[in-house]
Amino acid sequence: MFKLKKFNVVMVIVMVVASLLPLSVNSQEETIKIGILQTVEHEALDAVLKGFKETIEQSSLKGRVKWDVQNASGDMANLQSMSEKLARDNDILFAIATPAAQALATVETKKPIFIAAVTDPIEAGLAKSLEQPGRNVTGTSDMAPIEEQVALLTRNFPNVKKVGIIYNSSEINSVVLAELATKALKAAGLAVESGTVTSTNDIAQVLTPLVEKVDAMFMVTDNTIDSSIALVGDIVKSAKIPMIGSSEPVVKANGLATLSNSYKDYGVQTAEMLIKMVEGNLNPAEMPIELANKLELVVNDAFAKAIGVNPASIK
């Protein structure tokens, strides 16, 4: 009887100690279901996804993750149904671009949601502040270095007087960036001519006359425009004018030059935050939303030569 009691006491102690261990230790072998929602397929967002998955699969979570990846293909109607399914079926959610982040945050208020390629999480209603998100959403912001990109334009093309901007007026991230770019360009003494679209079907009819009125195009990060960068870049090249701005993968695809963080690095950076949350049992509401941790000059040699510019001259 004494031995039995002693055994029971030992078992109780073991169970109490185990219950006090961090979740990350207790759950080392548990499968983690990560649901991913990408707004649309284009070079920048694809790079985010690649960096995110590669980082997770090379981390301490290797072998534990079950992926559920959905792409809305730019169809906002798809975002709602995909968001509901992802939220229902997964433990952690990852949203790539603002529309996907807003859709997931609308249907899920408890499970952790990580975001990337979201320009202004506060304006998008995803966080109270970058330092203290205050809800189940955290991750990285791709707020572009607008003033530095404007300086890149004026430094390399001092004869430019009028600049064009094209963006989707229904995407909050695009509106925010277009307003910031307009302000920065005007502060640099340049006139601005804007054109807005609501879908890829509008791009040619808006951009074709726009490039005839301006000396250069300034590109903001915009999912609609970026998903059609082959068309956009060709129209600008045909006008023989420079196109500055947007993201590294978009410029490499069919732009002239930009200062940008690698979008693959945004995926890496966000994945590292997720890993930190799992290992440290952290609360997303208390994890600051991070900005780009490095910028690089990106020049597309083929585009430069097509408009008669020496790519080596762009600094």
Buried (B, 14 or more C-beta within 10 A) or exposed (E): EEEEEEEEEEEEEEEEEEEEEEEBEEBEEEEBBBBBBBBBBBBBBBBBBBBBBBBBEEBEBEEBBEEBBBBBEBEEEBBEEBBBBBBEEBBBBBBBBBBBBBBBBBBBEEBBBBBBBBBBBBBBBBBBEBEBBBBBBBBBBBBBBBBBBBBBBBEBBEEBEEBBBBBBBBBBBBBBBBBBBBBBBEEBEBBBBBBBBEEBEBBBEBBEEBBEEBBBBBBBBBBBBBBBBEBBBEBBBEBEBBBBBBBBBBBBBBBBBBBBBBBBBBBBBBBBBBBEBBBEEBEBBEBEBBBBEEBEBBBBEEBBEBBEBEBEEBE
